[in-house]
Amino acid sequence: MNDLLVANSVSKNFGDFKALNKVSIAVPKGSIFGLLGPNGAGKTTLIRIVNQITMPDEGTVLLDGKTLKPEHIRDIGYLPEERGLYKSMKVGEQCLYLAQLKGLSKSEAKTRLKYWFDKLEIGDWWNKKIQELSKGQAQKIQFVVTVLHQPKLLIFDEPFSGFDPINANLIKDEILQLRDEGATVIFSTHRMESVEELCDHIALIHKSNKVLDGKLNDIKRQYKTNTFEVALESPNKERVLSEIQNTFEVLPATFKNLNNDIKLNVKIGENTSPNDLLSFLTSKAEVHHFVEVIPSANDIFIQTVKNN
Amino acid sequence: MNHLPLIIKREYLTKVKNKSFIIMTFLSPLIMIALIAVVAYLSQLNNDKQRTISILDETGYLSDIFQNTENTTYTKLNGLDLDDAIALVKEKEDYGLLHIAKVDALDAVSNNVKFYSEESPSLSIMSGLERKIEKRLQEIKLQKDGVTLTQIEASKTNVDIAQESFEGEKSSKIDNVVKLAFGGIAGYLLFMFIIIYGNMIMRSVIEEKTSRIIEVIISSVKPIQLMMGKIIGTSLAGVTQFAIWVILGGVLMMVVSSIFGIDLSQASTPQQELMNQAMEAEGAQAMAENLITAISNLPLANLVVAFMFFFIGGYLLYSSLYAAIGAAVDNETDTQQFMLPILMPLILAVYVGVFTVIEDPHGTVSTVFSFIPFTSPVVMLMRIPFGVPLWQQGLSLVLLIGTFILAVWFAAKIYRVGILMYGKKPTYKELFKWLKY
């Protein structure tokens, strides 16, 4: 059992609209799993099914090998995209209430809240009302509430929205630390740079279907086109260029470089190794820059969505 | 995990600690009492006005029947003609002039009485004068036929029909007044309760939607738990508020009436008029005694039990619908179109209760409406003091509970889907679709 959460061909219809069509995912224990997809693809529906807010029409969801039951609520921490707090309730009371709803005892909740409030240096907010806090401050409270009951599975939907870069970084570090302490994280976002930074695995949902999933590195390997970005210097630019063009597929490239070089994207065939290309290039000109083009999560996202 | 008590507690405390709730709780009885006191004071002021009415009686039959009262002085004018009398009354700024013209035939007197005044006279004064003249003329006519005054006095009779059911249960007119009062208060209380606290539930659901906390909450609890917790918590807050109102209102009423010496009961209501009529008929001493028997004649045990069941059933039925409306919309202005179907049966129930139950508590209309679940709580509560067979109460209650369960199911469905829908106002068609999600 290496997967904490498994969804088996889950389908959900809203009237005539198919929100999810036989979607299966497996979230490995201790991983950060990116759940990606354009707006309206069905991510939120899937997340709500995992949270037992909505029931699937077909398919099963297993948490730690067992079919989802109401008792599992306390094993899951969920930070929804549409989130908020009772505006006129005091921070402390509110946190205690929400923690108790997750099954913590009042005293236990108090101790843990104190720990988190000290850690995030927000202890003096305890008696403030939410409406007196800024949006970012309220988000911090919301984050604490989500993780307070130490769930096995954490689900964050756009966790960084509303945070300034410093606080976003703080929260990112907390998420990583929670992962290191054994929690599994499902992370849904449109910000691809944070996917790149955090996720080990991703699944891409598009128009109610899962179109891609796996380890981020495996997917990148799949999507790479054996293209290399090169910058060369040679007194005889035209001749070098035509020689390369005769041997390889060449595309123009733009990147910043110190010299006024020949800048190219060179694609090599299946049977050619990077070393072959490099030795070819060194024989023709002076190599200043040689990097394999690895598709970014952003590229993969756009390409996959466009192709479907 | 049963979080219901926790949710109820939060809902209750949030409501009770809310500033505007506290202000309303303590201010409303003050305002109400102040209002009643002002009305009572003003109407007293109105009655206290001293009036002088001049009387020009050219027949001589009627002049001695007008006795001065606390507020009205009668001045008899003699030997003036009408024009002079009017001029004099105008000059004296009297309230008016009652002119009884000289006629020969006794029968014609009644048609030749006129009242002259600056403004149109008050209805009560006119009918008072009319009653006096009628009585007098009647006596004169009877005396002409040889009947003596003592005979006339002796012929006056007062009928009070004693009522008894086949089972031997005695009742009287005052019983009916008491029954009406009990039923009316129970029904009206329910009506007010539903409107005030139903709205409060609705607003608190909308608040959860607009503050976007709802998804956080329902990832921990079932929507139906949240809904029921809200309904129960708010209702408890409502009961608290109501209790404070009743106690505070009662105390204030006593304080105000003892300090200012204003008889607050003078602000009269239809019930009180009925009560007064009954009082006149029976005499004041017997009144208190009768009142106590009347109250003890009520099916009290039945009343209390039925009140609890119908009140709770009716209230929960409506409040779950209010919760559903709150879940379906994004803000309070959008609630209008959904409110109407809720308010209609409620208002209908009160009207049916007021008009048909007074007329005939066991008539077809009131019986039928006391079975229809949406009107039954109010109408049945009004009927029960008059004695409703237990099977009818039972059937009505079963229907009510059945509908209540159906309504909660329906509301929970709408609620479950609605609380996660943002942005647009749903149509009835969409609401219907939600039931199938």
Interface residues (C-beta under 8 A of the other chain):
Chain A: F14 G15 R48 N51 Q52 I53 T54 P70 E71 I73 R74 I76 Y78 P80 E82 R83 G84 L85 Y86 K87 S88 M89 Y97 L98 Q100 L101 K102 G103 Q142 V145
Chain B: M1 H3 L6 I7 R10 T14 N18 E207 E208 S211 R212 I213 E215 V216 I217 I218 S219 S220 V221 K222 L420 Y422 K433 K436 Y437
